[in-house]
Amino acid sequence: MSDTDRWATDRRTVLKSAGAVGMAGLAGCTGGSDDSDTISWVMNPAEETVDIELQYQPLFEYLESEADIEIEGVQTSDYSSTVLEMQGDRGDFADTSPGAVAQIPDDIDVVGMRLAFGAEQYFSLITTTPDSGIEELSDLEGEEIAFGAATSVSGTLFPMLMLEQAGLDTGGAPDGNPEDFTARYSDHDTARTQLLENPDVAAAATGAFSTGPHVPAEQFDELSEDYVDISVEYDGAGSRDPELQLLAVSDPIPRAPIVARSNWDDPVREELEELMLEAPSEAFEHDDEELADELGIDPEILDKDEDDLTEEEEEDLQTFEDHGLWFDGIEPATADDYQPVVDLLEELGLEPEELD
């Protein structure tokens, strides 16, 4: 039996006999035992409805099983808070926005880039509703736009550049206030919800993972060859209701990194970094029944045909899918891989230290 197979077997045994062991460590661990180190992992928010600690459970359980450590998850309220945690030496590792690499280069080291099914790049979208009367970005003058977090690369920074290039005065946002529209900052999930449910919101700026499934594939075909060729979200285009209308697609963005505190000098750091970069595919996969149980969802819906699902079961299935770990590998990377984000800030006339 290979080491990978042995780990997978051990993980299934632990889950069946003791429940969500990793979650117990995340929720209540305040210090390591005599023969164990406690590693703090700062967790960056992306979508409000996703329990990010549960989402990361497979990777954490893998690392805990391979190294003599326990992982304590530290959830932050926004991207800026993640930066502050790492600057304050309160995190050992963190999953951050690409913008953090430009913002605090002396405080963090890039361990690797998270890959989504082989893709090293992703996209930002600006969408509206089909009945909004908005046909192009310039039509958003005087309107309210829902964005992700103020320092989110795909939820705010790239959208601001697209709006600026369309001739709208962004007022130096997010550091300043837009002159030609009103900006609402939250997160990717909330921005999409505001567009769908609040008639005052004319458009949403999000990562493609949030709104891409609501946009029919033919709209991407017309607007972005890069999205069709590169984005892992393209295959799911148009798979979710209600339908949204695509207004703009960003240039490709380097996927988000895993980073380590730069002044952390401990042999366990090197061990954990190597484990992440060499992790088998199973380290990024939930056990379906265990995940359904954690979410309080009937696992039988996972085997049902889509046409046989009730409206409530469709919502449960979407919740289940949203809690799957969105990346399936970590590739070695350095700060140089995030130069496009530095270039983006320069184009917007922003200094990294201005982002708060």
MOJONOR-V924468 format. One record per residue. SS is DSSP state (alpha for helix, beta for strand, coil for the rest). PSI is psi in whole degrees, 0 to 359 (none if undefined). OMEGA is omega as a letter, one per 20 degrees, with the letter a starting at -180 (NA if undefined). Layout:
SS:PSI:OMEGA
SS:PSI:OMEGA
//
This chain:
coil:132:r
coil:165:r
alpha:321:r
alpha:314:r
alpha:322:a
alpha:318:r
alpha:315:a
alpha:319:r
alpha:315:r
alpha:319:a
alpha:316:r
alpha:321:r
alpha:316:a
alpha:317:a
alpha:319:a
alpha:326:a
alpha:333:a
alpha:3:r
coil:205:a
coil:81:a
alpha:316:a
alpha:321:a
alpha:325:r
alpha:318:r
alpha:322:a
alpha:320:a
alpha:327:a
alpha:4:a
coil:121:r
coil:358:r
coil:153:a
coil:162:r
coil:183:a
coil:329:a
coil:25:a
coil:145:r
beta:145:r
beta:125:a
beta:126:r
beta:135:a
beta:113:r
beta:131:a
beta:122:a
coil:129:r
coil:146:r
coil:312:r
coil:130:a
coil:327:a
coil:356:a
coil:129:r
coil:100:a
alpha:330:r
alpha:319:r
alpha:321:r
alpha:321:a
coil:0:a
alpha:316:a
alpha:317:a
alpha:318:a
alpha:318:r
alpha:323:r
alpha:312:a
alpha:320:r
alpha:328:a
alpha:334:a
alpha:333:a
coil:158:a
coil:68:a
beta:165:r
beta:143:a
beta:128:r
beta:117:r
beta:134:r
beta:103:a
beta:136:r
coil:162:a
coil:337:r
coil:176:a
alpha:321:a
alpha:323:r
alpha:326:r
alpha:316:r
alpha:316:a
alpha:322:r
alpha:317:a
alpha:322:r
alpha:328:a
coil:12:r
coil:29:r
coil:1:r
coil:141:r
coil:310:r
beta:162:r
beta:147:r
beta:116:a
coil:169:r
coil:151:r
coil:333:a
alpha:334:a
alpha:330:a
alpha:322:r
alpha:331:a
alpha:318:a
coil:59:a
coil:334:a
coil:346:a
coil:343:a
beta:151:r
beta:136:r
beta:122:r
beta:313:a
beta:168:r
beta:131:r
beta:129:a
beta:135:r
beta:98:r
coil:47:r
coil:346:a
beta:128:r
coil:354:a
beta:155:r
beta:187:a
coil:157:r
beta:142:r
beta:150:r
beta:123:a
beta:163:r
beta:180:r
beta:151:a
coil:334:a
coil:14:a
coil:338:a
coil:358:r
coil:120:a
coil:334:a
coil:168:a
alpha:324:a
alpha:338:r
alpha:350:a
alpha:0:r
coil:129:a
coil:1:a
coil:169:r
beta:136:r
beta:132:r
beta:127:a
beta:171:r
coil:201:r
coil:152:a
coil:329:a
coil:12:r
coil:129:a
alpha:312:a
alpha:337:a
alpha:344:a
alpha:308:a
alpha:309:r
alpha:319:r
alpha:321:r
alpha:320:r
alpha:318:a
alpha:320:r
alpha:321:r
alpha:318:r
alpha:339:r
coil:0:r
coil:6:r
coil:144:r
coil:109:a
coil:353:r
coil:26:a
coil:13:r
coil:146:j
coil:357:r
coil:331:r
coil:192:a
coil:130:r
coil:143:r
coil:327:a
coil:358:r
coil:168:r
beta:130:a
beta:132:r
beta:122:a
beta:138:r
coil:257:r
coil:173:a
alpha:315:a
alpha:314:a
alpha:322:r
alpha:317:r
alpha:316:a
alpha:320:r
alpha:320:r
alpha:318:a
alpha:330:a
alpha:342:a
coil:112:a
coil:344:r
coil:342:a
beta:120:a
beta:338:a
beta:161:r
beta:139:r
beta:118:a
beta:170:r
beta:152:a
alpha:335:a
alpha:338:a
alpha:310:a
alpha:344:a
alpha:317:a
alpha:345:a
alpha:356:a
coil:126:r
coil:145:a
alpha:325:a
alpha:335:r
alpha:322:r
alpha:322:r
alpha:323:a
alpha:327:a
alpha:331:a
coil:105:r
alpha:325:r
alpha:317:a
alpha:316:a
alpha:320:a
alpha:330:a
alpha:318:a
coil:131:r
coil:343:r
coil:345:a
alpha:322:a
alpha:334:r
alpha:10:a
coil:134:r
coil:11:a
coil:349:a
coil:145:r
coil:155:i
coil:164:a
coil:142:r
beta:158:r
beta:131:a
beta:130:r
beta:324:a
beta:150:r
beta:135:a
coil:172:r
coil:162:r
coil:141:a
beta:135:r
beta:135:a
coil:158:a
coil:148:a
beta:164:q
beta:131:a
beta:159:r
beta:153:r
beta:126:a
coil:330:a
coil:15:r
coil:108:a
coil:96:a
coil:136:r
alpha:331:a
alpha:333:r
alpha:311:a
alpha:320:r
alpha:314:a
alpha:322:r
alpha:317:r
alpha:319:r
alpha:319:r
alpha:316:a
alpha:338:a
coil:13:a
coil:139:r
coil:165:a
alpha:329:a
alpha:338:a
alpha:349:a
alpha:10:a
coil:134:r
coil:153:r
coil:121:a
alpha:314:a
alpha:321:r
alpha:319:r
alpha:316:r
alpha:319:r
alpha:317:r
alpha:326:a
alpha:357:a
coil:33:a
coil:139:r
coil:115:a
alpha:344:a
alpha:335:a
alpha:340:a
alpha:337:a
alpha:0:a
coil:150:r
coil:146:a
alpha:323:a
alpha:343:a
alpha:358:a
coil:139:r
coil:170:r
alpha:319:r
alpha:320:r
alpha:326:r
alpha:319:r
alpha:319:r
alpha:319:a
alpha:322:r
alpha:319:r
alpha:317:r
alpha:312:a
alpha:323:a
alpha:336:a
coil:358:r
coil:144:r
coil:126:a
coil:348:r
coil:152:a
coil:20:r
beta:161:r
beta:120:a
beta:142:r
beta:139:a
coil:164:r
coil:176:r
alpha:331:a
alpha:332:r
alpha:345:a
alpha:19:r
alpha:325:r
alpha:330:r
alpha:320:r
alpha:317:r
alpha:322:r
alpha:314:r
alpha:321:r
alpha:318:r
alpha:326:r
alpha:354:a
coil:28:a
coil:142:r
coil:139:a
alpha:322:a
alpha:349:r
alpha:344:a
coil:120:a
coil:none:NA
//
